[in-house]
Amino acid sequence: MSEHREWTSGGYTVTTDRARVDLDTVVGFLSSSYWAEGRTHAVQAEANAGSRCYSVLGDDERQVAFARAVTDGATYAYVADVFVVPEHHGEGLGTFLMRCVMDDLANVERVMLGTRDAHGLYAKVGFVPVAAPERWMERRR
């Protein structure tokens, strides 16, 4: 999965080119989100370095949405840090972004994510509740 991929729709481009991630925009959004509150530039840069990143860029090349996947490219992926900046809500960018992510991860056996409030978005691209939650465990810092 080392090659860069791009998708376009309605003046927006999704790219997996990590060099095109606007870290200030990503950290600016995530550091005030419920799942990554207080996240620093250093932590996000390290997370991005170990992930497949998806940036949504507008016609002006400004970053308007983001997601990343921690994956081995074959058996497992965990999708994280999905967001669309508020000024671009209601334009279908979340769905477009997640369709691109799922296209890119089409050959991965299991793709997981966690959400508090976006179940409807993820259902549009095939996500369902975990079939056997009793088998899953987590360890949190």
C-alpha positions in Angstrom: 0.0 0.0 0.0 2.9 2.3 -0.5 1.7 3.9 -3.7 -0.3 7.2 -3.5 -3.9 7.1 -4.7 -6.3 9.9 -5.6 -10.1 10.2 -6.1 -12.0 13.3 -7.2 -15.6 14.4 -7.0 -17.2 17.8 -7.3 -14.1 19.9 -6.9 -12.7 17.8 -4.1 -9.7 15.4 -4.1 -9.0 12.6 -1.7 -5.3 11.7 -1.6 -3.2 9.2 0.3 -0.1 11.3 -0.2 1.0 11.9 3.4 3.1 14.9 2.3 -0.2 16.7 1.5 -1.6 16.4 5.0 -2.0 19.8 6.6 -0.9 18.9 10.2 -2.1 22.2 11.6 -5.6 21.6 10.3 -5.7 18.0 11.5 -4.4 18.8 15.0 -6.6 21.9 15.1 -9.7 19.8 14.7 -8.7 16.7 16.5 -7.3 18.4 19.6 -10.8 19.7 20.4 -12.7 16.5 19.4 -14.2 14.1 21.9 -11.8 11.3 20.9 -8.5 13.1 20.6 -8.9 16.1 23.0 -5.5 17.7 23.6 -3.6 15.7 21.0 -0.4 17.4 20.1 1.4 18.0 16.8 4.1 15.5 17.8 1.6 12.8 18.7 -0.4 13.3 15.5 2.7 13.4 13.4 3.8 10.0 14.9 0.3 8.6 14.4 0.3 9.7 10.7 3.7 8.2 10.1 2.4 4.8 11.1 -0.8 5.1 9.1 -2.3 5.3 5.7 -3.6 8.9 5.6 -6.5 10.2 3.6 -6.7 14.0 3.0 -9.7 15.7 1.4 -8.5 18.8 -0.4 -10.7 21.5 -2.0 -10.0 23.3 -5.3 -7.8 25.7 -3.4 -5.7 22.7 -2.0 -6.9 23.5 1.5 -7.5 20.4 3.7 -11.2 20.1 4.5 -11.5 16.5 5.8 -9.2 13.7 7.0 -9.1 10.0 8.0 -6.3 7.5 8.7 -6.1 3.8 8.8 -3.7 1.7 10.8 -3.3 -1.4 8.6 -1.1 -4.2 7.5 -2.8 -3.9 4.1 -4.0 -7.5 4.0 -5.8 -8.8 7.1 -6.7 -5.8 9.4 -7.3 -2.1 9.4 -8.4 0.3 12.1 -9.9 3.5 10.7 -9.4 6.5 13.0 -9.6 10.3 13.2 -12.3 10.8 10.6 -13.6 14.3 10.4 -14.9 17.0 8.0 -14.3 20.6 9.0 -17.6 22.3 10.0 -17.6 24.7 7.1 -18.0 21.8 4.7 -20.6 19.8 6.6 -23.6 18.8 4.5 -21.7 18.5 1.2 -21.4 14.7 1.4 -17.7 14.8 2.1 -17.8 12.3 4.9 -19.5 9.7 2.7 -17.1 10.5 -0.2 -14.1 10.2 2.1 -15.2 6.9 3.6 -16.0 5.4 0.1 -12.5 6.3 -0.9 -11.0 4.7 2.3 -13.0 1.6 1.8 -12.0 1.4 -1.9 -8.4 1.7 -0.9 -8.8 -1.0 1.8 -11.0 -3.3 -0.4 -8.6 -6.2 -0.1 -8.3 -6.0 3.7 -10.2 -8.8 5.5 -11.4 -6.9 8.5 -11.8 -3.1 8.9 -12.8 -1.8 12.3 -13.6 1.6 13.7 -15.1 3.2 16.8 -17.7 6.0 16.8 -20.0 7.6 19.4 -22.3 9.4 17.0 -21.7 8.6 13.3 -23.2 5.2 12.9 -25.3 6.3 10.0 -22.3 7.5 8.0 -20.4 4.3 8.4 -23.4 2.1 7.6 -23.5 3.8 4.2 -20.1 2.1 3.4 -20.9 -1.3 4.9 -20.0 -1.1 8.6 -22.2 -3.0 11.0 -22.1 -3.6 14.7 -19.4 -6.1 15.9 -20.9 -9.5 15.4 -19.3 -11.1 18.5 -18.4 -8.3 21.0 -17.7 -10.8 23.7 -14.6 -11.8 21.7 -13.1 -8.3 21.6 -11.0 -6.8 24.3 -9.2 -3.5 24.7 -6.5 -2.1 26.8 -6.5 1.6 27.4 -3.7 3.8 28.7 
